[in-house]
Amino acid sequence: MADILALYNKMNKPEIDLDLLFDNLFEEVFPKIKQAIRERWKRGEQPDGNIIGLYAVYSYKTFKEQINPLGKGFVDLTLTGALGEKITFAMFGTAEYEIFSRDYKFGKIVEKYGDYNFNISEKERQKLAYDITKQITEKVIKNYYYNG
């Protein structure tokens, strides 16, 4: 992608602020990321496909299996759905971000199961990079042909 922008910038066209463009596009595709995390949690999976954890109390495990059979009795982080609904992100420069939840349980969940569960899988990361690269390329091409 850097090659595309370098070539574009040599063509005496208006500069494209890549950082701003990336931030905007990340925000645009973030709902897909959020949904992928929530769906993975329903299955009780971490980004690498391993289970999030095991319930310590059998009766609670049975209760969770009844309300969410997809979790197969493993920790699924989805009792009320509020933790997943309040997933958001913070940007720290191009391609640097942190995903977290604004739900009050976030700190306790991270303490107990780790912040790794708020990451995206490698497959999700590749899909995100593809979607953003595709959109940036389209915007560069549009900017070249329609602003010059």
N, C-alpha and C positions, 0 to 999 in steps of 0.2 A: 504494500500500500504506500509506503514511503516513496517508492519509485514513481508511482502514479502522481503523487503530489509534487515531487521534484520536477517531473516533466511538465506538469501543469504550470508550476511557478516560473518555468523558463519561457513560457509562451506569452509573457507580458499581459496576463489577465489579472483581475483583482485577486489579492491574496485570500486564502482560505484559512481561517483560524481553526486549526485541527483540534486543539484542546477543547474549544467551545463546541465544535461540531461533534466530537466524541461524547462529551458530557451530555449534550442534547439527545444524541442517538441512544446512549446508554439509558437515559431516563425514559425514552420512548419504548425500548425493548424490555425494561425492567419488569413490567407486569408478567411477561412470559417467564422470567427467571423466578419471580415470586411464586407463580403457579407451579413451576417444576419442583421447587423446594417443598411446597405444601403437599404435592402429590407423593413425593418421595417419603415425607414424614408419615403419611397415611400407611405406607407399606413398612414403616419402621426401619428405614434404611438411611445410612450415612451417604455422603457423596461418592464414596468408593464402593458402595454396594453392601458393605458389612452392616450388621444390625446396630441400631443406636444403643440398645442395652436390654437387660432383662429386668422384669419387675421382681422386687424382693418379696412381695406379699402375693400369695397365690390367689386369694379372693379378688384382689384388685386386677390381677392379670386376667382372670375369668371375666370380670366386669368389662374390662377394656376390649377383650375378644368379642364380647356380645355387641358392644356399640360400634366397634370398628373391626370387622373380620379381616380386612386387608392387612392389618398389622400382625396377624397370626400370633398374637399374644406377646409380641415384643414391644418395647417402648416405642410409642408412635408420636409423641409431642402434639396430640390433636384433641385433647379432651373437650374444650369449648370452641376451639378454632381461633381464639383471640390472638394467640402468639403468632400464628401464621398470617392472620389478617393484618397485623401491624408490622409485618416485615417491611423494612425500608433500607436505604443505603446512604452512605456518605462518600463523596468523591475526594480523592487526595491527589489530583493531577491526572494526566491521561493514563487510562487503564489501571489506575490505582483506586480501589474502592473497598469499602467494608460493608458487609450486609449484617443487619441486626434487627431486633424487634423492639418496638416501643412499648410492648406489653410489660406490665409490672413483673411478670414471671421470668423475664429474659435473664436477669442476673443469676437467679437460682438455677435455671435450666443450664446455663453456661457452666456454672460451678459444678453441677452434677454430671452433665453429659458432654461438656466442652463446646467451644464456639465453632468447632469444625462442622457441626451439623447445619450451620448457617451458610456454609460455602456452597458452591455449585460443583457438579461433577465435571470431569474432564470433557465428557461428551457435551454437556450443557455449555461449558466454556468455549468449546470449538464452534458450537452453533451460534453462540453470542458473537464471537469474533467474526464468523462468516456473515451474519446478519448486518453487523455494523460496517464491515468492510464493503459489503455490497451496496449499502446505502450511501456510504461516503463516496464510492466510485460513481454511483449514479448522480450524486450532487455535484461532483467535480465535472462530469461530462455535461450536465445541464448548465452549470455555470460557464463552461467553456463555450458552448454553442449559443446560449441565450443572453450572455452578458458581454458580448464582444463585438 
